[in-house]
Amino acid sequence: MDFQKLKHTLYSAVISDTLDSMGYLNQALSPGIRPLDDNMVLCGLARVGIYMKIYHDDEEVNVYEHEIALIDSLQFNEVAVLLCHQHHDIAPWGELLSTRSKYLQAAGCLTDGSVRDVKKIRHMNFPVFAGNIGPLDSKYRGKLMWYDIPGKIHGVNVSSGDFVFGDVDGVVIVPQEITADVVKKALKKVEEENRVRGMLEQGISLSKAFEEHGIL
């Protein structure tokens, strides 16, 4: 897939509509996760990491070991999807992880936990979508225990390899096995919506446009 083309052509609503038309009605994350900048677009393949709540750190706990391994293994156009079970006192993401991930040409980060170093991340224009903003480190509070295993974020199942798309309207997760079909149909729907928009801009009634194209 040409992720750069998809990033600039698709939008979360058209992907959600496409999924609905295929019978996948629960692929949009529930409200609460927002981009650090409303102009950010998240588009790539998921790499899932799951955190556990903790209350201390020492050499045996080694809080960062799996987190470092996951980030260092990110590939081109992959999205770190970090599940903190909506514990906002866990901030698994910040400037340094963004810097490393951007160097690796990863596509961004999605987390239901918190993110910090927001000003610096915005400056580097790295797509990060998070459940909260706060200064707390994950140290003493949460440890990434497993990665590349299935999980759930804001009510939606997610596995490594799933297609993740997020923009100012929200985030959708497309299961890997239907990604190619969804993308093809979503691109076609974008073309159809563009035609309908052109009709409306020329003064054609909404009812007439809907009668011809079935798009609203």
Secondary structure, 3 states (H helix, E strand, C coil): CCHHHHHHHCCHHHHHHHHHHCCCCCCECCCCCEECCCCCCEEEEEEEEEEEECCCCCCCCCCCHHHHHHHHCCCCCEEEEEECCCCCCCCCECHHHHHHHHHCCCCEEEEEEEECCHHHHHHHCCCEEEEEECCCCCCCCEEEEEECCCEEECCEEECCCCEEEEECCEEEEECHHHHHHHHHHHHHHHHHHHHHHHHHHCCCCHHHHHHHHCCC
